[in-house]
Amino acid sequence: MKTIRLTGAQAMVRYIENQFNEDGDRIIEGVWAIFGHGNVAGIGEALFAAKDRLSTYRGHNEQTMAHAAIAYAKQLKRKRAMAVSSSIGPGAANMVTAAALAYVNRLPVLLIPGDVFANRAPDPVLQQVETFADGTISVNDVFKPVSRYFDRIMRPEQLITALPRTFRTLTDPADCGPVTLAFCQDVQAEAYDFPVNMFEKKTWVMRRPEPDATELARAVAAIKAATNPVIIAGGGVHYADACETLKTFAETHNIPVVETQAGKSALPWDHAMAFGPVGVTGSDSANFVCRDADLVIGIGTRFQDFTTASWSLFQNPNRQILALNVQAYDTIKHNALALVADARVGLEKLSAAIGDYRGADLSPLICADWYAAVDAVTQAPADGNALPTDMQVIGAMQRAANENTVVICAAGTMPGELHKLWKAANPGSYHMEYGFSCMGYEIAGAMGIKMAEPQRDVICFTGDGTYMMANSELATAVMMGLDFTLIITDNHGYGCINRLQMGTGGAEFNNLLEHTQHVKPAFIDFVKHSESMGATARKIGSVSELEEALATRGGKGVQVFVIETDPYPSTEAGGAWWDVAVPEVSDRKEVSEARAKYEARVNERNKL
């Protein structure tokens, strides 16, 4: 057997360079890295040698670098991904939140934290977390619960088996998610005679599993027996390239489609079978259809509580759930009929089997009434001097958007309002991280989207609280020459959670800046701050001024528009109940009243 002598790190990088998808693209398109002790000598040297073939990018925080990598993979429907490398200790621990985000959202990212010495000779090394009862544990063990595949590389030859397992996970539609290779720092530098054929070009096939015959027959029978079926489109529709198939299926069989946060934009907002966003942050139109449905067909969704209104939404006493998903785990929730298959293949098989079946006709006024409510709350305020709402800011953005626009957000007020109000024109035009609802994803995510699809008009929404939590990659985006639009809605605190606090009977406390116990009132000049990192920034005084500013967006660089918004209003139309436990005992009358309402809703839900 012909061999080549390489260090562990060199072998890993060379292997990564030669893994491709069916479109001929390299699966790992680039590596984000912050070098420190534990990865600079081994992985750093290997990446330098490959810099003309495999790009290495440097960010400002390990977590947000990983967020950029995850957004890149999400926007490209999991066909390509990125790797992220850190030092040991805090550098590695910083990535754990991003690993959890990728895990929850089933998105591929390769995390390569440095680890302690496998030979243990210099123990304890700088930043080593010593576990008194177990000598085999390092800080990287915290990645295990949030990794689809975890391996600690303690010998260079272990890469011969670990790397194929890594790419199998990254490219498997059912198991897709984060992979962590905790790479002992002495092993990165240790040489081994690797087989040459290990580094031959390999093309990985994204499987499209076909449904089991028995499961398919049961699903077909359930659909044919249904009078009022509804489809819930989740993120799996996008990842399976099934948007067009879903549209054809819905048209052919007259079945309404509602969308989760991850599924939104699967159908154009104005399509005849598109009945809007579903659940807690959903529309009256979608939730109305779901309440009466006798068959709920979930496609590529994991039935998160926001989608199901904490399982209070589906109120037909005879309702049944049919779950079409590539991941078997998601097909058995709440006694669902399982149909384990690729979304596109599954829909094609179902359509052929149900023949000329058609669901009941629904009045187009259901959607017309909803979008009339949307237009009412998103129009510019009559009083130009009034403090605008987040809904009015969304309206300004909607009017400025085009067919090439992608909106991105993650946590706080905007995800709920965007899910309800944004009119997504085409697949991939709505990018929301709401599986983990992670503050700090937004700016890094916008960067990842722009790297994935440079031609896109990327508009990033972030609140002042999220901006303060993770803004450093704004400087990275500027240095990389990326251009996108960043809207900072400044409501002076955590307005979304403040409303939730009030809604559960709590006093306004520790969310809006004015309700904290800080000594000095807060004043943060977001314009100057973003300008200091190289962005072009402007303070906006009204919705009409925002519309004028948005008309000038484009060109090179990051453009930042800062606008103050009212933290209290939210869209009253639409929505559904969300199970947020209220204290049984409290000195506050408002909490006791909220508890009584909560118990009543729980009892209603439990009767379904």
N, C-alpha and C positions, 0 to 999 in steps of 0.2 A: 504494500500500500504506500503510495506516494504521500509524503508529509511536508509540512512547512512549519518552521519554528516561529512562534509568535507569543507575545505576552497574552495573558487573559484578556486585557482590555483591547489589545489590537485584534484579537480573534473575534471578540464581540462586535466591534465596529465593522470589521470586514464582513461578518455574517449579515449584519443589518443592511449593509450596502447592497446585498444581493437578493433581497426578498422583495418580490413584486406582486401586484394584484393582476387580475385578468385584463385590465385596461392597459397594462404595460407600465404603470406607475409604481415607483418604489413605495412600499407600504409605510416605512418610516421616512418621512420626507425631510426631517431635520431634527436637530437635538438642541434643546434649551439647557443651558448649564450655568450654574454659579459655582466656580471652583473654590475649593477650600482644602484643608487637610483631609485626606480620605478619598479625594477624586482628582486632584490637580496633577499629581505625578503620573498616575497610571492612565486613567480615562482621558485626562487633559492632553497628554502626549499622543494618545491614539487618535483623538479627534483632530488634533493639529495636522497629523500626517494625512488625514482624509478630508481636509477642509475644502479642497477643490472639487470633491465629489459629494460630500455630505455636509450641508451647512450646519454651523453651530451658532446659536444666538445666545446673547447674554441678557438676562433680565435683571430686575432689582429685588425680587422676592421669589423664593422657591414655590410658594403656593400659587402666586399669580402667573408665574411662568407656566405651571402645570395647567392653570385655567385656560391660558392662551392655547396650549396644545390640545386641550379637550374641546374647546370651541372649534378649532380647526377640524378635528375629526367629526364633530357633530355636523358642521356645515357641509362637509363632503360625504355625509351619509355613511360614515364608518368605513369608507373604502380606503382612506389613507389616515395616517396618524403621525404622532411625533413622540420623541423620547425626551425625558427630563432627568438631568443628573444633578446631584447635590453632594455636599460633603457629609460627614457623619454628624451625629448630634443634632443641634438645632436646625441645621440645613435640611436634614432628612425629616425631622419632625414637622417642619413647616409644610411639607408636601402631603401630610396625612389628610388634612381637610380636603384637598383637591382629589386625593385618592377616593375618599368617601363620596365626593360629588360624582366622579366618574363611575363608581360602583353602583350608586343609586340609579343613575341615568343609563347604565349599560353602554358606556362609551369607552373606546380603546385609548389607552395611553400607556407608554412604557416608562416606568419610574426606576431609576438606577441610583439609589442612594449609596454613598460609600459606607463601609462597615468597619468594624474593629479588625485587628490582626487575627487571621485564622490561626497563626502559630502561637499567639498569646504571649510571645516573648516580652514585649514592652508594656504589658498590661499594668495598670490601667492607662490607656492612652488619653490624650486630650479629648474632651467631650464624651468619653465613654460613660454610659450609664451602667454602673455595676449593680447586678441583682444578687443580693446576699445568699439567696437559696438556690440559684441556678446559674451556673457559669456559661451556659450556652446562649443566654438572652442578651440582646442589644436593643437599643432604642428602635431599631427597624422592625422588631417583632410587633409593634403597634400597627404595622401595615397589614398584618395577616387577616384581620376581620374585614378589611376593606380592599382586598385584592382578589381578583378572580383566580390568579395564579401567583404564588409567592415561592421564591427560592433564595437560599443564601449560598452564594458561590464561595466555597471554601477550598476548592482545588480548581485549577484552570480547566482540566479535562471535564469537569462537571458541565461546562458550557455545551458540550457535544449533545447532551440530552436536554439541558435546560432551555436552550435557544429554540429548538423546534417546538417545545411545549409552549414557549412564550408566544410564538407567532400563530400557533394553532388557536390559542385563546384570543388573540387580538383579531383574528379573522373569522372566528366561529360565531355566526349570528345568535346562537342560543347562549353561549358562554361569554360573549364579548364583554369586556370591561378592563379595568386596570390590571397590569402585570407589574409586580415588584421584583426586581433582581437586586437583592442586598449584596453588594460586591465587596468582599473583604479587601482592604486596601493593599495588603501584601500580595494577595493573589492577583490583583490587577497587574502587578509588575512582574509576576512569575511567568517564565516561559515554559512552553510545552510543544511537542511535535504534533500538531493537529493534522488530521487527514485533509488533503487538498480538496477532495470532493465535497467536503463540508461547505465550501465557499463557492460552489457553483450556483449560477443563477437559478432561483426557484420561483415558480408562480403558484400563489395560493388561491384556491378556488373558494369563493364565498358560497357556501352550500345553500340550496333552496329545497329544504325538506318537503316532501309531498305528504299529504295527510294519510293516516291509517284508514283502511277501507271501512272498518267498523265505526270509527269516530265520524267519518264523513257521512255514513248512512244515517247516524243519529242526528247529526247537524242538519242534514237535508230534511229529515222528518220534522224536526223542530221548526224549521223555517216554513215548510209547507203548512204546518198547523197554526202558524201565527197569523193574526189579523192585523196587529199594529206593531210590526217590528221596527227597531231603530238601530242604527250602527253608531258605535262610539269609536271614532278614529283616534288612535294613539300614535306615538312616535315610531312604532314599528312599521307603520304605513310608509313613512318617509324612508326608513333604512332599507326597506325591501324594494324601493323604487316602484311602489304600488299605487301611487296617487292617481295615475291615469286609469289603472285597472279598477280602483275603487269608484271613480267617477262613472265609468261604464257600467259597473255592477249596480250602482245606485240608480242610474237612469233606466237600465233595462228592467229592474225589478221594483222600481218605485218605492225604494226604502230610504227614508230620511237619514242624513248623516249629521252627527254632532261631533265636536272636536275637543280634545283635551288640550292642555297647554302645549305638550310635545307634539300633538297631532295637528294643531292649528296651521292652516294654509294648505292642508291636504287637498281641499277643494277651494276654488275661488269663492270669496265671501258671498257673491251674488249668484252663485249657481242655484238652479231650481231645487236641487236636493240638499243644499247646504242650509242647515237650520241653526247654525251658530255654535258658540262655545257652551260647554256643559258644566254644571256643578256649582260649587260655591261661588266661583267667579264667573258663572255662566250667564246665559241670556234667558229671558222669559220664554223665547221660542224653543230653544233646545230643552230646557227643563220641563216645559209643558208637554213636549212630545215624549220625554223619558218617563214622566209620572204615569202616563197611561199605557206605556208599551207593555205588550205581553211577551215580547222576546227582545232582550238586550244583547246585541251582537257586538262584543268587544273585539276590535282588531288591533293588535299590537299595543295594547294598553295593559298596565299593571293594576288598574282600578284603585288608584290612590284616593284618599278620603276627600280631596277636593273635587275629584271627578264624580264620586258617588254621593256627595253631600253626607259623608260619614254613614253611608248606606241607608239614608233616609229618602233618597230621590225616587227610587223605583217603587211606586205605590200600588201598581196593579196586583191584586191578590193572586193572580194566576201567572205572574211573570216568571220567566225563566231566563237564565243567562247562558249565552253561548260564547265561549272565549277562544278566539283564533289567535294563536301566538306561537312563535318559534320556540319559546321557552316554556317547557311543560309546567314549571312552577307557577306561572301566571294563569294557567288554564283551569285550575281546580278551585279557585277562590270562590267562596260563598256557594258551594255546591254547583258550580257551573258545569255545563256540558263542555268537555275538552275537545278542541280540534288543534292538535299540535302540527303546525306547518308554517312554511314561509307565507307571509301575508299575500303576496301576489299570486303564488301558485294556489294557495287555499281559496282565494276569491274566484280564480278561474275554474277550479274544480267544482266549487259550490254553484257557480252560475250555470255551468253545463248540466249539473245534476238537478237543479230546481226548475229548469226549463222556462216555461212561460209564467211562472209565479210572479205576482205583483202584490205589493202591500197596498193598504188603503190610501186613498187620495187625501191629502191634507190641504187646507186652505192656504193660499199664498199670503193671505193677510196676516198669518201668524208671524212670518218674517218681516213683512212690511211694517207691522206695528212695532216690532222690536227695533228696526233700524230708524224709525221715526223717533223713538226714545233716545237712540244713540246720537242722532243728529242734534237733538235738543240740548243734550248736555255737553256736546263737543263744539258747539258754535261759539264764536267769539262773544265775550260779554258785552251787553249793551252799554254798560258803564265802563269806558276805557280806563278809568282810574282804579277800578276795583281790583283787589288782589285776585289773580286768576286761580282757577282750580286746576288740578292735574288733568282732569278730563278736557278742559279747554286747551291745555298745552298739547295734549294728544291730538285734538282736532286741528290745531295749527300744523302739526307734523303731518297729519293725514292729508291735508290739502297741499302740502309741499312735496309729498311722496310721489314717486313714479314707479313704473313696472320693474325697475332695477333696484328698488330700495329694499334693504333688510333692516328690520328693527330688532334691537337686542336689549334684553333686560334680565334681571335675575331675582331681586328680592325687594321687599318694601311695598309701597303703595302701587307703583307702576305695573307690576305683573298682573295684579287683579284687574286694574283698569284697562290695560292693553288687551288682556284676554277677552274682556267684555266688548271693548269698543273698537279695537283696531280692525280695519277691513283689509285682510290679507289678500293680495291679488293673485299670487301664484306660489307654488311649492318652494320652500326655502326662503320665503320673504319674511318669516317670523321666527326668531331665534330666542327661545326663552329657556333659562335654566330654572326649572321650578320643581324638579325632583328633589333637590336638596335645598332649594331656595337660599342659595349661599350669597350673602353680601360679599362684595369684592370680586365677583366674577365679571362684572360688566365691562370695565375698560380693557382688561386683559382679553375678555371674550371678543370684543370688537376688533382687537388686534388680530386674534386668531382667525376671525371671519375674513378680514381683509387679506390675510396671507393665503387663505384657502381660495378666495374668489376675488382677486384684485379689481375686477371690473365692477363690483357691486358698490352701490351707494349705501354705505353703512351708517345708520343712525343709532347711537347708543344713548339710552335713558339711564340716568343714575340720580339717586337722591343725595342730599348733602351728607347724610349719615354714612352711606355706602362709600361715597367719594373719600370721606375722611378715613375710612377703614382700609382702603386699598387703592391708592392713586398713583403709585410709583411707576407702573407700566405706561403711564401717559408719557413719561420721559423716554421710555424705550421705544414707543410708537413713533415719537418725533425723530429719534435717532435713526430709526429704520426707514424713515421716509414714507411711512404709511399715512394715508389720508382717510379720515372719517369725521363724522359730526358727533359731538358729545353735548347732550342736553343735561345740565345740572339743575334739577328742581329743588330749590332750597326752601324747605318748610320748617327749618330751624329745629331739627331733631328727628326722632323716629315717629313720624306722624301715623303710619299704619298701625304700629303697636299701641300707640296712644289711643287710637280709636277702639282697638280691641280691648284695651284696659277699661275704657269707659263703657263699652258694650257689655262687659261682664260685671258691671257695678263698681269697678274700682275707681279710686280717685286718680286724677291726672298726676303721675308721679314718675320721675326719673326717665321720661321718654323725650318730651319736648325739652329743649335746653332751658326754657324759662321755668320748668318744674324740677330742675335738679338742685342739689344743695351746694353748687359751686359758689365760690366767693365773688367772682366777677362775671358780669353778663358776657355771653359769647358773641364775638364778631369775627367772622372768617371771611376774608376777601378771596373768594374762589377765582375771580378774574386774575388777580395778581399771582395767586398760587399756581394756577395752570400756565400762566405766561412765564413764570420762573422756570418751568420745565420745557419751554420751547413752543408751546401751543399758541395759537392765535385765539384770544378770548375777548368776550364782550358781555357786559351786563345788559340785560333786556328788561325793559320797564313795563311791557304790556304784551298781550297776545298779538295785537296787530303789528307791533314792532318785531315780535318773534317771526311772524310770517314774512315780513320784509327782509329780515336777516337770513332766514332760511333760503330765500330766493337767490342769495349770493353765495350759498355754500358750494363747495367743490374746489378743485385745484389741489395743490400739495399741502400736506400737513394736517394736523388735527385742529379743527375749529370747535371752540367751546362757547356755548351760549348758556349764561347763568340767568335763571329767572326765579324770583320768589313766588311761592304758591301758598295757598291757604291749606293748613294741615287738617282741617276738620271735615270738609265735604267729601263724600264719595258717591258713586252712582247708586241711586236708590233702586232703580229698575234692575230686574234680573237678580241673580244670586240665589243661594239656597242655604239651608242650615249647615253649620259646621260645629262638630262636637268639640267644644273647648270647656273643660270642666271648671265649674264655678264652686268656690268654697261652700261647704255645708254650713259652716258657722262663721259669723263675722259681726263686728260691732256696727258695720255700716248697713243702713236700711237698704241702700241701693244694691248691695251684694246679695242680701237676703231675697230681694225681689227678683234679681237676676237668677238666683238659684231656683226659685219656684218656676220660673219660665224654662230654665234648663231642664229640670226634672220632667216637666210636661212634654218637652220635645224628645227627651230620651224615651219616655214611655210610649210616645207615638211611634218612634223609630222601632222600638222593641216589639210592637204589635205587627209590624210588616212581615 
